Structures are given as structure tokens and as C-alpha cells.
Amino acid sequence: MNEEKNVNLTGQKLPVIKTEQLGKAYLLPDQQLLPVLNGIDFELKAGELVAIMGVSGVGKTTFLNILGGLDHPTEGRVYFEGQDLLAKSEAEMAELRNKKIGFVFQFIYLLPEFTAAENIAIPLIIAGLDKNQALSQARQALQEVGMDHRHDFRPAQLSGGEQQRIAVARALINEPKLLLADEPTGNLDWKTGETIIKLIAELHRRKGLSSIIVTHNEKIARFCQKSYLMESGQLKLFEGEEG
């Protein structure tokens, strides 16, 4: 709300997300440490659409979860618009996630007993909005993803691509600044997946988002302005083939 909070002392706009020497290791049953992320320095500038690529198990999801405050690093710092996420309480992080960060997952996590509109309205209701107002906004969000004609359908009545469109609408219903998408096409065929990526890219531009898409598919990365490759716990700028 107060824009000067997003500007540093030199007058430059702060990155939406910044990490400094970010590391993550897991303790194995034999008490050995398994390093996953190792000293990652990363910045996402306002308005950027970035892909993070890498093979399965390399740590992409772990990295994304740390950026979104769903997990904690073993070492290093994470900043959201200059705010140190590790200094926040769990309640403060929950509020920030609900207001400023939208998540799209490979496993869609729609609640089966609720309709498409009700699933989208849930974050608004959690934030304290009246149910009828929340459902009205949900219907508008459904229009944005081309799914208003399915507003009263439950997840089991929808195709995988339709469910993911609902999930995208739900992620953006609170008008977040940051969108984190973890393999959003991982369970879809390429034709359907391509429509989802195009939708995300269009909404990214239209809503002025800053977005990160985690993927193992270089075709998806081509829809992004910048791509990184994660290998051996490190993140480096990816220079792929053109076209």
C-alpha cells in the first residue's frame, strides 16, 4: 500500500523476491545431511515471468516452497519486497501468503465437495469477505479463465485442463503480486498444457504479476522472459536454443 516501502535508499525499486546464499539440507535417518540447495543468490524483478527448469528431484519444488514461505531454508535469507521472510511469525507469513502470493500446483488440490466458484471463493472467505461477495468475485475470475459456464460444476465433473484453469483463477482471486506455479502442466497432455501456460502468461501480463514457473519442459520455458537451470543445488541462467 505504501509504495516507498518497495524502494531502496538509492531510489531503485526492490526486487519482488530476493535470496542470499540460500541453502537447504535434509536430515536422513542415519543422521547424515542431504544437501538440496547450495548458496543460491536469486532475484525476481517486478513484472518478470521466469522459468526454473531441472530434472525431477533436483530441488525446484523445495526452492519454490521456500520462496512462498511454505518451507524454511537451512541457511541464507529470503526477502519479499525487502521484508525478511524468516523474521516473520507463522501468522504473519500466512497473512502475506493469502494477500500477496498466489500458488498453482501440479496436484490441483480442489476441494471435491465444492463447486468451481466455491473453490475459487475460499481464499476470499478466509480473508473475511462476505460469502455472496466472494462468490460474485469468483464468477468474475471464472470469466477471466474462460470457465464461467462451469461455475456450478464440481471437480470430478471437470477435465484436468478445466480443473487447472479453476486452480489458476483461485490463485489469482486475491490479486497477489507474486505467482508461483509448480509444474502446472505436469499432469496434462502437451496441447492442454500449452493452453494453460498461454493462459498464465496472458494473466501475468494483464494483471502486472511477477511470476515463477517451475518446469522440466523446455517448451514451457520458452513462454517466459528468462529461464534458469537448477543443477547440483545451484541456479544458473539458462541459454537454450532459440525458437
FENMOVEN-V849954 format. One record per residue. N is the residue number from 0. RES is the residue in one letter. D_LAST is the distance of its C-alpha to the last C-alpha in Angstrom with 2 decimals. Layout:
N&RES&D_LAST  N&RES&D_LAST
//
This chain:
0&M&39.69  1&N&40.89  2&E&37.94  3&E&39.58  4&K&39.28  5&N&35.51  6&V&36.02  7&N&37.13  8&L&40.06  9&T&38.07  10&G&36.92  11&Q&33.29  12&K&31.81  13&L&31.78  14&P&28.64  15&V&28.64  16&I&28.50  17&K&29.44  18&T&30.49  19&E&32.66  20&Q&33.15  21&L&32.51  22&G&33.84  23&K&34.65  24&A&36.80  25&Y&38.52  26&L&42.10  27&L&42.52  28&P&45.77  29&D&47.05  30&Q&46.67  31&Q&43.86  32&L&40.95  33&L&37.44  34&P&35.00  35&V&31.71  36&L&30.50  37&N&31.59  38&G&31.85  39&I&28.66  40&D&28.31  41&F&25.75  42&E&25.42  43&L&23.80  44&K&24.34  45&A&25.35  46&G&22.60  47&E&19.81  48&L&17.54  49&V&16.95  50&A&15.88  51&I&18.15  52&M&17.18  53&G&19.56  54&V&21.57  55&S&24.41  56&G&27.48  57&V&26.01  58&G&27.26  59&K&24.45  60&T&26.80  61&T&29.67  62&F&27.82  63&L&26.89  64&N&30.49  65&I&31.87  66&L&29.81  67&G&31.18  68&G&34.70  69&L&35.00  70&D&35.63  71&H&37.14  72&P&36.04  73&T&38.48  74&E&38.03  75&G&36.32  76&R&35.87  77&V&33.67  78&Y&33.85  79&F&32.96  80&E&33.29  81&G&35.63  82&Q&37.71  83&D&38.36  84&L&37.61  85&L&39.85  86&A&42.78  87&K&42.60  88&S&44.82  89&E&43.57  90&A&44.76  91&E&42.94  92&M&39.69  93&A&40.12  94&E&40.67  95&L&37.62  96&R&35.39  97&N&36.85  98&K&36.53  99&K&33.41  100&I&31.06  101&G&29.41  102&F&28.50  103&V&26.44  104&F&27.02  105&Q&25.85  106&F&29.48  107&I&30.11  108&Y&33.79  109&L&35.00  110&L&38.79  111&P&39.88  112&E&43.11  113&F&41.56  114&T&39.81  115&A&36.29  116&A&37.82  117&E&40.14  118&N&37.42  119&I&35.54  120&A&38.84  121&I&39.88  122&P&38.39  123&L&40.12  124&I&43.39  125&I&43.19  126&A&42.77  127&G&46.00  128&L&45.02  129&D&47.35  130&K&46.20  131&N&46.31  132&Q&44.30  133&A&41.76  134&L&41.44  135&S&41.10  136&Q&38.19  137&A&36.67  138&R&36.86  139&Q&34.99  140&A&32.26  141&L&32.10  142&Q&31.53  143&E&28.52  144&V&26.84  145&G&28.15  146&M&30.85  147&D&34.13  148&H&35.39  149&R&35.37  150&H&37.21  151&D&40.24  152&F&38.52  153&R&38.77  154&P&35.90  155&A&37.27  156&Q&36.99  157&L&33.25  158&S&30.22  159&G&27.97  160&G&25.35  161&E&28.22  162&Q&29.67  163&Q&26.50  164&R&26.44  165&I&30.04  166&A&29.20  167&V&26.63  168&A&29.37  169&R&31.87  170&A&29.79  171&L&29.61  172&I&33.14  173&N&34.69  174&E&32.14  175&P&31.01  176&K&29.33  177&L&27.27  178&L&25.29  179&L&24.85  180&A&23.04  181&D&23.60  182&E&21.49  183&P&21.88  184&T&20.28  185&G&21.89  186&N&24.52  187&L&22.57  188&D&20.89  189&W&17.13  190&K&17.73  191&T&20.23  192&G&18.32  193&E&15.34  194&T&18.03  195&I&19.53  196&I&16.49  197&K&15.98  198&L&19.73  199&I&19.77  200&A&17.15  201&E&19.26  202&L&22.48  203&H&21.27  204&R&20.84  205&R&23.95  206&K&26.20  207&G&25.18  208&L&24.58  209&S&23.51  210&S&21.62  211&I&20.69  212&I&19.01  213&V&19.91  214&T&17.90  215&H&17.48  216&N&14.30  217&E&10.98  218&K&9.46  219&I&11.91  220&A&11.21  221&R&7.86  222&F&10.44  223&C&12.39  224&Q&13.04  225&K&13.89  226&S&13.97  227&Y&16.97  228&L&17.99  229&M&21.58  230&E&23.51  231&S&27.27  232&G&28.03  233&Q&25.88  234&L&22.85  235&K&20.49  236&L&17.41  237&F&14.35  238&E&12.01  239&G&9.19  240&E&6.58  241&E&3.80  242&G&0.00
//
